[in-house]
Amino acid sequence: MIEVSSLSKEYKIVKKKPGLSGAIKGLVSREYNTKHAVNDISFSINQGETVGYIGANGAGKSTTIKMLCGILHPTSGEVKINGLVPYNNRKENARKIGAVFGQRTQLFWDIAVKESYDLLKHIYRIPDQEYQANLAYFTEKLQLDGLLDIPVRQLSLGQKMRCELAAAFLHSPSIVFLDEPTIGLDVSVKNHIRSFIKEMNETKKTTVLLTTHDMQDIEEICSRIIIIDEGRILYDGDLSSIKHKFGHKRVIQFELDSYETLTFPPSMEEKIEVIENKSTNSVMVSFKQDEITSSEIVSYMMSQYQVRDLTVNEVKIETIVKEIYERGV
Ligand SMILES: Nc1ncnc2c1ncn2[C@@H]1O[C@H](COP(=O)(O)OP(=O)(O)OP(=O)(O)O)[C@@H](O)[C@H]1O
């Protein structure tokens, strides 16, 4: 379990004075600006939850994750990971958590991947049986065969990220922090990585805290999102309720057999917008979910026309998040 209460982190940034005289004065007396990177945030995450921690560049995501991992001390407030304060118990905390920082590696650059894993086995004191079982499982799931004997520096980005994920899960952590795990990867590797993370959550009940700018990662992995902006929490709740709240517009596309004219009852007509393409017999109906339901529209169309196919398009999470940044919750 992750418990964060009134957590803040300030960075002191030296004010630079202009010119040579400014630089010399700066050697004697320094002035600072204060950056409130994380500003009084509180949340708790239960074992087995999958939470997306999202926000614009510079919102304070990495700073939060670094405090949760124990790398940074907060300026005020507190973090507890399974009852332990991470920055006061770094070693103990490290045994319980796994981390992937998409832009950095925890593998050793010049030695074969398998040798890095062997070192991690010793660092984390992983029992031999557990290590062998995990390694075999990850080799199959992440298709690591053929990569284990290669030095990390020779791997492609996608290969390296698959190896990084295995490294993060090798000691069976109960919580993983994933900071941009799919950055720069092609669609097929992204899918592979997303399904692996989902499977680890479902089978081992690993808690996942995921930071990403790729909203598809969030859609596919997370059931809850926390949105941070300028160090403060803007939204904390499940993905489905925010979609319900903001995803007012839905679109249903119908493919029909040939028909004469398209008509709707007046009570329905005033709640929908219809775009018709007679040449392809396709009809697009858009509507607000709080005014009329998809099933009312679909039932009506099925009763009046020969419907060959239909698709319901959900509003995209990207659109919702953009709207929240722009006008708040
Ligand atoms: N070591 C540091 N010294 C001074 N300021 C810092 C330091 N690290 C981060 N900051 C500032 O704190 C703020 C939050 O940074 P942070 O890296 O936590 O954001 P982020 O949400 O992870 O951004 P990104 O999506 O770009 O990675 C930013 O304004 C950043 O410039």
The ligand as an SDF file (V2000), in Angstrom:
LIG
                    3D

 31 33  0  0  0  0  0  0  0  0999 V2000
   16.8690   19.0000   -9.5910 N   0  0  0  0  0  0  0  0  0  0  0  0
   16.0650   20.0110   -9.8550 C   0  0  0  0  0  0  0  0  0  0  0  0
   16.4040   21.2760   -9.5620 N   0  0  0  0  0  0  0  0  0  0  0  0
   15.5680   22.3110   -9.8180 C   0  0  0  0  0  0  0  0  0  0  0  0
   14.3540   22.1780  -10.3720 N   0  0  0  0  0  0  0  0  0  0  0  0
   13.9570   20.9520  -10.7120 C   0  0  0  0  0  0  0  0  0  0  0  0
   14.7780   19.7960  -10.4690 C   0  0  0  0  0  0  0  0  0  0  0  0
   14.1090   18.6860  -10.9020 N   0  0  0  0  0  0  0  0  0  0  0  0
   12.9280   19.1280  -11.3910 C   0  0  0  0  0  0  0  0  0  0  0  0
   12.8310   20.4690  -11.2790 N   0  0  0  0  0  0  0  0  0  0  0  0
   11.6850   21.3090  -11.6660 C   0  0  0  0  0  0  0  0  0  0  0  0
   10.5410   20.8580  -10.9340 O   0  0  0  0  0  0  0  0  0  0  0  0
    9.3870   20.8260  -11.7670 C   0  0  0  0  0  0  0  0  0  0  0  0
    8.7960   19.4020  -11.8030 C   0  0  0  0  0  0  0  0  0  0  0  0
    9.7230   18.5520  -12.4900 O   0  0  0  0  0  0  0  0  0  0  0  0
    9.4460   16.9960  -12.7380 P   0  0  0  0  0  0  0  0  0  0  0  0
   10.6790   16.4390  -13.3800 O   0  0  0  0  0  0  0  0  0  0  0  0
    8.9880   16.3680  -11.4770 O   0  0  0  0  0  0  0  0  0  0  0  0
    8.2410   17.0620  -13.7930 O   0  0  0  0  0  0  0  0  0  0  0  0
    7.5780   15.9070  -14.6660 P   0  0  0  0  0  0  0  0  0  0  0  0
    6.1140   16.0350  -14.4470 O   0  0  0  0  0  0  0  0  0  0  0  0
    8.2080   14.6020  -14.3610 O   0  0  0  0  0  0  0  0  0  0  0  0
    7.9390   16.3860  -16.1400 O   0  0  0  0  0  0  0  0  0  0  0  0
    8.2550   15.5280  -17.4920 P   0  0  0  0  0  0  0  0  0  0  0  0
    6.9380   15.0240  -17.9950 O   0  0  0  0  0  0  0  0  0  0  0  0
    8.8260   16.5860  -18.3920 O   0  0  0  0  0  0  0  0  0  0  0  0
    9.2290   14.4560  -17.1290 O   0  0  0  0  0  0  0  0  0  0  0  0
    9.8340   21.3530  -13.1240 C   0  0  0  0  0  0  0  0  0  0  0  0
    9.5290   22.7300  -13.2070 O   0  0  0  0  0  0  0  0  0  0  0  0
   11.3350   21.1440  -13.1260 C   0  0  0  0  0  0  0  0  0  0  0  0
   11.9680   22.1160  -13.9260 O   0  0  0  0  0  0  0  0  0  0  0  0
  1  2  1  0
  2  3  1  0
  2  7  2  0
  3  4  2  0
  4  5  1  0
  5  6  2  0
  6  7  1  0
  6 10  1  0
  7  8  1  0
  8  9  2  0
  9 10  1  0
 10 11  1  0
 11 12  1  0
 11 30  1  0
 12 13  1  0
 13 14  1  0
 13 28  1  0
 14 15  1  0
 15 16  1  0
 16 17  2  0
 16 18  1  0
 16 19  1  0
 19 20  1  0
 20 21  2  0
 20 22  1  0
 20 23  1  0
 23 24  1  0
 24 25  2  0
 24 26  1  0
 24 27  1  0
 28 29  1  0
 28 30  1  0
 30 31  1  0
M  END
$$$$
